């Protein structure tokens, strides 16, 4: 899986082949890597989808293994809390009617958001343990 923050795209890949391409919303301060828990940024780097959150307040959530070792090292040097709970998720529960219009601005706290229908598809297609790279 590959996330391209600049063009706001999430790509499901099989090798170099793109299986699916989704338009996304990001953290409300999308430029630059996540540095601390309140910065509103979506992380950049290599992670793993390490679990499914069944009691999320969003329509399905796949947990991303942020922070990785590099993120933790930066946070230690800077004396900040790196945060966590970064997910790929659908819309807030009960707000699926928003659909595509959620992409008109970056509204998450650092997560990657798609529509509920897209999240249903991703949920079915992607296994736990899938690598994810998030690029600027």
C-alpha positions as CSV (number, residue, x, y, z in Angstrom):
1,X,0.0,0.0,0.0
2,X,1.2,3.5,-0.9
3,X,0.0,6.9,0.3
4,X,1.0,10.0,-1.6
5,X,0.2,12.9,0.6
6,X,0.7,15.7,-2.0
7,X,-1.8,14.4,-4.5
8,X,-4.0,12.9,-1.8
9,X,-4.0,9.4,-3.1
10,X,-4.0,5.9,-1.5
11,X,-2.9,3.1,-3.8
12,X,-3.5,-0.6,-3.3
13,X,-0.6,-2.3,-5.0
14,X,0.3,-5.8,-6.1
15,X,3.9,-5.5,-6.9
16,X,4.2,-2.5,-9.2
17,X,0.6,-2.8,-10.4
18,X,-2.0,-0.5,-9.0
19,X,-5.1,-2.5,-8.1
20,X,-7.1,0.4,-6.6
21,X,-6.6,4.2,-6.4
22,X,-8.5,6.2,-3.8
23,X,-8.7,10.0,-3.2
24,X,-8.1,10.7,0.5
25,X,-8.3,13.4,3.2
26,X,-5.4,13.8,5.6
27,X,-4.6,15.4,8.9
28,X,-5.6,19.0,9.2
29,X,-1.9,20.2,8.9
30,X,-0.9,17.9,6.1
31,X,2.5,19.3,5.1
32,X,5.5,17.6,6.6
33,X,5.9,14.4,8.8
34,X,4.1,13.9,12.0
35,X,6.4,15.0,14.9
36,X,4.1,15.1,18.0
37,X,0.7,14.0,19.1
38,X,-1.1,17.4,18.6
39,X,0.5,18.6,15.3
40,X,-2.4,17.4,13.1
41,X,0.0,15.9,10.6
42,X,-0.2,12.5,8.9
43,X,3.1,10.6,9.3
44,X,5.6,9.9,6.6
45,X,7.6,6.7,6.4
46,X,7.3,3.0,6.3
47,X,4.8,1.3,8.5
48,X,2.6,-1.8,8.7
49,X,-1.2,-2.2,9.0
50,X,-1.0,-3.9,12.3
51,X,-4.7,-4.4,13.3
52,X,-8.4,-3.7,12.9
53,X,-10.2,-1.5,15.3
54,X,-13.8,-2.8,15.7
55,X,-15.0,-0.3,18.3
56,X,-13.8,2.8,16.4
57,X,-15.9,6.0,16.2
58,X,-15.3,5.9,12.4
59,X,-16.6,3.5,9.8
60,X,-14.0,0.7,10.1
61,X,-10.4,1.6,11.1
62,X,-7.1,-0.1,10.1
63,X,-4.3,0.8,12.6
64,X,-1.0,2.0,11.2
65,X,2.1,1.1,13.2
66,X,3.1,4.7,13.8
67,X,5.4,5.6,15.5
68,X,8.2,3.6,14.0
69,X,11.8,3.5,15.4
70,X,12.8,6.7,13.5
71,X,9.7,8.6,14.8
72,X,10.5,7.5,18.3
73,X,14.1,8.6,18.1
74,X,13.1,12.0,16.8
75,X,10.5,12.4,19.6
76,X,13.1,11.5,22.2
77,X,15.6,14.0,20.9
78,X,12.9,16.7,20.6
79,X,11.5,15.9,24.0
80,X,7.9,15.4,22.7
81,X,5.2,12.8,22.7
82,X,5.1,11.3,19.2
83,X,1.4,10.3,19.5
84,X,-0.2,7.3,18.0
85,X,-3.5,5.9,17.0
86,X,-3.0,6.7,13.3
87,X,-5.5,4.9,11.2
88,X,-7.0,4.5,7.7
89,X,-10.7,5.0,8.3
90,X,-14.1,5.9,6.9
91,X,-16.3,8.7,8.0
92,X,-17.4,9.3,11.5
93,X,-20.2,6.9,12.5
94,X,-23.6,8.1,11.3
95,X,-22.1,10.6,8.9
96,X,-21.7,8.4,5.8
97,X,-24.1,10.7,4.0
98,X,-21.1,13.2,3.7
99,X,-19.6,10.7,1.1
100,X,-17.2,12.3,-1.4
101,X,-17.6,15.9,-0.1
102,X,-15.3,15.0,2.9
103,X,-12.4,15.4,0.6
104,X,-12.9,19.1,0.2
105,X,-10.5,19.7,3.1
106,X,-8.1,17.8,5.3
107,X,-10.1,17.1,8.5
108,X,-8.5,14.3,10.5
109,X,-6.1,14.5,13.4
110,X,-3.4,12.8,11.3
111,X,-5.3,9.8,9.9
112,X,-6.0,8.9,6.3
113,X,-9.8,9.1,5.5
114,X,-11.8,7.6,2.7
115,X,-15.6,7.2,2.1
116,X,-17.4,4.4,3.9
117,X,-17.9,2.5,0.7
118,X,-14.2,2.7,-0.1
119,X,-13.4,1.7,3.5
120,X,-15.6,-1.4,3.1
121,X,-13.6,-2.3,0.0
122,X,-10.2,-1.7,1.6
123,X,-11.3,-3.7,4.7
124,X,-12.0,-6.7,2.5
125,X,-8.9,-6.4,0.2
126,X,-6.1,-5.7,2.7
127,X,-4.7,-8.1,5.2
128,X,-3.3,-7.3,8.6
129,X,0.5,-7.1,8.3
130,X,0.3,-5.3,5.0
131,X,3.2,-2.8,4.6
132,X,2.3,0.8,4.0
133,X,4.6,3.6,2.8
134,X,3.4,7.2,3.3
135,X,5.2,9.7,1.1
136,X,5.1,13.5,1.1
